[in-house]
Structure formats: C-alpha cells, structure tokens
Amino acid sequence: MLTSKLRISGRVQGVGFRFHCSQLARQWHLGGSVKNEADGSVSLVLQADAQTRKDFLQALEEANPYARIDQVDLIAEEDLDFKDSFETLY
C-alpha cells in the first residue's frame, strides 16, 4: 500500500487538528498516524493513493474551521504492508 509521510504546516496545533485527522481517517478506513512536532507542524503518515490523499487533505481542512493548512510537504513515499488502524501519537 502506498504510504506517504507528510509534514503539514499552518494553524495545525492547539486547534483539534489531530483529533479531526484521526476521526476522518477512520471514517475513510485509512491507515497511518498523526503527531505534533516541536516546530509547530504536524507529521502525517497516510496509506492512500495520491488522489485519495489530496481529497483527504481537502476534507480535513473543511472538517475543522479552526485549522488552516498553509503547506504540505511530501517527506517520503514507499510501498508498505497495509496498516488497518490510524493512531494519534504523542
């Protein structure tokens, strides 16, 4: 399964971004994880094809009126075994 590691910048900490991300990923049956980073960004590992990933990020921004995604950087992509859960990491 195509697995992408993304770094998301903007207003993504202290606004329920990880909660909304986890809820949406579970609704869409996507595997991966989300974690706050010390620099104010969020790391997102997501198992989805490129179009689903794009649609997910759009839906994520629309799901939370307090969050704002300014930039999404693709850090890495690789083909990994499917992970059947989505986790919020601390």
N, C-alpha and C positions, 0 to 999 in steps of 0.2 A: 504494500500500500504506500502510495506517495506520501511522505511525511515531510512537512515544512517546518523549519524553525524561523520564527518571525520576531522582530523587535518592533514594538508599537510605541510611538511617541505621541504626546499631546496631553490632554487632560484625562489621564487614564489611571491615576491613583487617587484614592480617597473619595471616589465617586461611584463605587459599586461595579466597576468595570469587570473585575474577575468574577463576581457573582453572576452578572449578566452573561458573561462569556461561557461560564460553566453551564448555566441553565440552557442557553441556546445550543451549545454543542451537544448536550444530552438530548434535547428535542430533535436535533438533526442526526442523531446517532453517529457522532464523530468521535474518534479517539484523540487523546492528546493531553495537554496540561497547560496551565496558565500560572504565571508567577510575577510578582512585583520585583523590580530590580532597584538597586540602590540609587541609580541615576535618575529615577522618576519614570522610567519606561516600564513596559510590561513585556515579558517574553512569552510567546505563544507557540506551542508545538501542536500542530494540527495535521491530522491524517485526512486528506481530501485532495481531489484533483484541483487543478488551477482555477477552473470556473466556479466550483463549489466554494473554494477558499475565498475568491473575490466576492461571491454572493453572501457568504457568511460574514465577512468583514463589514459589508454594507448593512446587513441586517443587524449586526452587533451595534453599530453606531446609531441606528434608528431605534434600537430597543432601550437605549439609555440616554435620556435627554441631558444628563449632567456630564456625560463623557464627550470628548472630542478627539478624534483620531487625526493627527496632523501628518504623520508619516508612518509608513510600514516598510521596513527593510527586511528583505529575504536574506537570512543569515546562512542557511543551508537547506538542501533538499536531498533526500535519499529514499530508497525503497526499503521499507521495514515491514515486519510482520504486523498485521492489524492488531491494534490495541482496542479492546472492547469497552473501555471506560475513558472518562475525562476527569482529570483531577485538578484541584486548586492546590498549588504548592505554596509553602510559606518559608 
